[in-house]
């Protein structure tokens, strides 16, 4: 999973007790599945009204007479949270042998629906309306695109093994629309697609996006399989993408195969929506990804620079997250009593943040020469975060379901956020990479660990791991105190992120007044002013304060989220004037006078800051090995220009 919005909630009391071994899983008392491969549950998802934000689902669900319970999926793989969008489910109707059946929601578990099935009823007919766009579930449909997540369209027999419960799904699209999915297809007739019977796990793991303006690009073929980039745009002109950009995405599969030394997918679809309305998001699946970015994502170099790791990140999850999964994140059923535990997201998401960025640079989606600047921005951001003085990374991964869902309030740098185990994860795994390189005198690297961790070729399957397994794999690559390493940076309070890796990689962190292109790019794509490393404030272009860094000059002056700076030294606020005021105050003694609007009140604040603009950069240490350029170097030579492939049919 990957998202841009900084999420988080007020930090809970932090326990620094040693992490519980927690290997004990609740005993499984699963019921025999009534939907079998030969006699599956069926679902017909009618999305003809998707442009109006509505869809209709009709199911036949095998049942047994007597009390019977059906569930709406709650823990959605890849979301790492119990966030199945229940509020999008409405107008529920259930019939047995043509007669309406009364249903009742469970008083405690809102995702469960109880029935009393009459004798002689073998299957029930279940219909509900799917409201596509809701506050908590997010925006899923526009006039031209619908993100097709099957978990929104089904109810199923409670307390069964998702791998052993089978579903045959069909999809009806608006006239003339097209789709993409990793699901195997049995038949397509006009706007209806009938998929083959698959397990419930596979169905929910196979997003099926549909759209009016669609482009399918075959990005790689080999060994009887292929990878695809399936684009769904809100505006047709956003599908006119430069060949150079597409060529970089075509390097992605060879680079990922070289990194992991194999694959665990039979086919792979990157399903990417291009829509400002649908926003930015990425959800991993075994043989596909549900990727969402703005209208101009594929046509804007600034967007590719800022977020070019979106598709590589989700693709890398096929190995790290879907194939290899933390033992306590893998559950047989999407609902109670099988909640996921998220402690090991420091591997699942933390290493994947590094892998996604690394693949984006190796593939050429971003220029490898930019990595030091990129790293400087990430390192400085993590080291200028006050919350780390009280809250270790393990709290952010353990609390991930809350950090993800509910963190849109003030002071994210004090609270810490879900972003932290991604970005700090990258710094930590870069540290691991440089330690391996130093310990082995350049003979080995994290590229060896990835192969021990997730190498080989197989069909999609899940192989679980524990923390001890990970430390064992690293020791296979090179012996080191890996347990102590993770204990220090994940399980204990670490006032600074790992610092050694920058020097080990041949660089030092410096600050000067020249803008960092990633800090600037991040501010531009989010329409904000970033004065985080100097004054200690982030705000909108209109001076609306978003976050203030604890103990900074902005903090000392009394700035706070919710305030708006309306004037600087009696002149109306604008971003150029702000930069000029900080620059002119350098080395002086006079405060910058700010006029503030807070609610219906105006006040004046004096900002005493005299150190000028500050942006982070990495500088080479002369005479040392430049590990960063070694790490980001492509592993596979770019393919020779071949004749353009024939237009690819919609693959199954
Ligand atoms: Zn992720």
Boltz pocket constraint, residues with backbone or C-beta under 6 A from the ligand:
constraints:
  - pocket:
      binder: B
      contacts: [[A, 1], [A, 2], [A, 282], [A, 284], [A, 313], [A, 317], [A, 348], [A, 349], [A, 352]]
      max_distance: 6.0
